[in-house]
């Protein structure tokens, strides 16, 4: 199974922005990101289906926007108004049409200083 390749993490000041990207090899359906902060459980951040339907966790609504380019199997997570609470490793994922996780990214670190 070919892993997803993700990038775009980094260190930013609170209130700043980052844009994560993730590319899959082969056909995928839904894509999105989970994140995991130190000492905490992994949590869903956002997901977008092949049809463009999006899902966000409440804490990022209005600040994060997920989008995709189906032709290139690319997904993007625009993160604005970042808070220190957003600090985590972000893991891109892909699901098949049956909702099964088929691939994961290597993780990209997002650090927001306060």
Buried (B, 14 or more C-beta within 10 A) or exposed (E): EEEBBBBBBBEBEBEBEBBBBBBBEEEBBBBBBBBBBEEEEEEBBBBBBBEEEBBBBEEBEEBBBBEBEBEEBBBBBBBBEBBEEBBBBBBBBBBEEEEEEBBBBEBBEBBBEE
